[in-house]
């Protein structure tokens, strides 16, 4: 299983998060008809480390999780559940060994490109995991 599948399985098993978003979570693409709140995630950086003998098994990409909600309190509530689930996590997710998940950046904003307005939370994580 790859890291995105492992993260999806893990997050969809978090009762506090799914109570707010149901199963409205996806990587890279959000359906135009998605109800709010929902969460979209994407890899924003991923430069592998190399040594003299080749690429290391440890990967450390950055992922951005974006919450879209109808109000600032709803966006913050979903972001809080994401932080509870992800921040400083270490262990094994669906066979993927996670050394640590670190919150690197957090931003709250209003996105006016949609009608009605979407209130957003952006959480950027660096995920240290062992690639198979």
Backbone torsions as a table, in degrees:
resi	resn	phi	psi	omega
1	UNK	NA	139.6	179.4
2	UNK	-87.3	172.2	-173.9
3	UNK	-62.5	-38.6	-178.8
4	UNK	-68.3	-40.2	175.8
5	UNK	-64.8	-41.3	179.4
6	UNK	-63.7	-43.3	178.2
7	UNK	-64.5	-42.2	179.1
8	UNK	-61.2	-47.8	179.3
9	UNK	-59.3	-44.6	-179.9
10	UNK	-63.7	-49.8	-177.1
11	UNK	-65.4	-36.4	179.7
12	UNK	-73.5	-6.0	175.4
13	UNK	-98.8	0.6	-178.9
14	UNK	-90.1	107.3	-173.6
15	UNK	-58.1	-40.4	-179.9
16	UNK	-63.0	-37.1	179.8
17	UNK	-74.9	-48.5	-177.0
18	UNK	-68.5	-22.0	174.3
19	UNK	-64.1	-27.6	-178.9
20	UNK	-94.1	-38.7	-173.8
21	UNK	-114.0	-1.3	-173.4
22	UNK	56.4	-121.8	177.7
23	UNK	-112.9	25.2	-177.7
24	UNK	-84.4	75.4	-179.9
25	UNK	-144.1	135.7	176.5
26	UNK	-155.0	157.3	173.4
27	UNK	-94.5	135.6	170.9
28	UNK	73.0	-39.9	-173.0
29	UNK	-136.2	137.1	177.1
30	UNK	-115.5	129.8	177.4
31	UNK	-59.8	141.7	-179.2
32	UNK	-59.4	-26.5	-177.1
33	UNK	-96.0	12.3	-177.5
34	UNK	-62.9	133.2	174.8
35	UNK	-77.8	153.3	176.6
36	UNK	-97.9	151.3	-1.4
37	UNK	-79.0	151.4	172.9
38	UNK	-144.4	165.7	-178.4
39	UNK	-127.1	132.9	173.9
40	UNK	-118.0	142.3	179.5
41	UNK	-132.1	150.0	176.1
42	UNK	-154.8	151.3	173.9
43	UNK	-77.7	127.9	-179.2
44	UNK	-108.9	-12.1	178.1
45	UNK	-161.8	146.0	178.6
46	UNK	-167.0	75.1	179.4
47	UNK	-95.4	113.2	-178.9
48	UNK	-71.5	151.2	176.2
49	UNK	-87.5	143.2	179.8
50	UNK	-127.8	149.1	173.4
51	UNK	-123.5	-172.8	-179.5
52	UNK	-63.5	-28.4	-178.2
53	UNK	-95.5	7.2	178.2
54	UNK	123.2	-164.3	-177.5
55	UNK	-75.8	136.3	176.9
56	UNK	-71.2	156.3	177.5
57	UNK	-74.9	-23.1	-179.1
58	UNK	-78.9	123.2	176.0
59	UNK	-107.6	155.1	179.5
60	UNK	-147.7	55.9	-179.2
61	UNK	-71.7	162.9	173.3
62	UNK	-102.6	135.3	175.9
63	UNK	-122.3	140.5	174.3
64	UNK	-108.3	128.6	174.9
65	UNK	-108.2	121.7	-178.0
66	UNK	-114.2	125.2	177.1
67	UNK	-98.2	132.4	172.7
68	UNK	-116.4	126.1	-177.8
69	UNK	-142.6	170.5	-179.5
70	UNK	-88.3	-9.3	179.2
71	UNK	-151.6	155.9	177.1
72	UNK	-58.0	-42.2	178.8
73	UNK	-62.6	-35.6	178.1
74	UNK	-68.3	-40.3	177.8
75	UNK	-62.6	-42.8	179.8
76	UNK	-67.2	-36.9	179.5
77	UNK	-63.6	-44.0	178.3
78	UNK	-66.4	-43.5	178.7
79	UNK	-59.9	-39.9	178.4
80	UNK	-61.6	-41.4	178.8
81	UNK	-67.1	-37.9	175.7
82	UNK	-63.1	-43.7	179.7
83	UNK	-64.2	-39.8	178.0
84	UNK	-60.7	-41.3	-177.5
85	UNK	-75.5	-38.1	-169.3
86	UNK	-103.2	-39.1	-171.0
87	UNK	-59.9	124.2	178.4
88	UNK	63.4	19.6	177.4
89	UNK	-65.9	143.0	168.6
90	UNK	-148.1	145.4	-177.2
91	UNK	147.5	-157.0	-178.5
92	UNK	-118.3	126.7	177.9
93	UNK	-113.3	110.6	177.5
94	UNK	49.5	41.0	178.4
95	UNK	88.7	-6.9	178.3
96	UNK	-93.5	121.3	-178.7
97	UNK	-81.0	117.0	179.7
98	UNK	-102.5	119.0	176.5
99	UNK	-77.6	-40.2	177.7
100	UNK	-172.2	146.5	171.6
101	UNK	-117.1	119.4	-176.2
102	UNK	-114.6	128.5	172.8
103	UNK	-73.2	123.1	-177.2
104	UNK	-106.3	-28.1	-176.5
105	UNK	-157.7	150.4	-178.8
106	UNK	-146.0	131.3	-177.8
107	UNK	-145.4	138.9	176.6
108	UNK	-118.8	136.0	-176.5
109	UNK	-153.7	169.3	173.6
110	UNK	-109.2	127.4	179.5
111	UNK	-102.6	114.1	-175.0
112	UNK	-98.5	7.7	-179.5
113	UNK	-74.7	-11.5	179.5
114	UNK	-115.3	156.9	172.9
115	UNK	-120.1	124.3	-3.8
116	UNK	-72.9	170.7	-178.7
117	UNK	-53.9	147.2	173.0
118	UNK	-110.1	134.0	175.0
119	UNK	-100.0	132.2	-171.8
120	UNK	-123.2	154.7	170.2
121	UNK	-131.3	131.8	178.5
122	UNK	-114.2	121.9	177.0
123	UNK	-120.2	123.4	178.9
124	UNK	-108.9	125.9	-178.7
125	UNK	-120.3	143.9	167.5
126	UNK	-102.6	127.6	-175.4
127	UNK	-114.9	116.9	179.4
128	UNK	-97.6	113.9	-178.9
129	UNK	-143.8	160.8	-180.0
130	UNK	-93.6	118.6	179.0
131	UNK	-77.9	139.7	179.9
132	UNK	-69.5	NA	NA
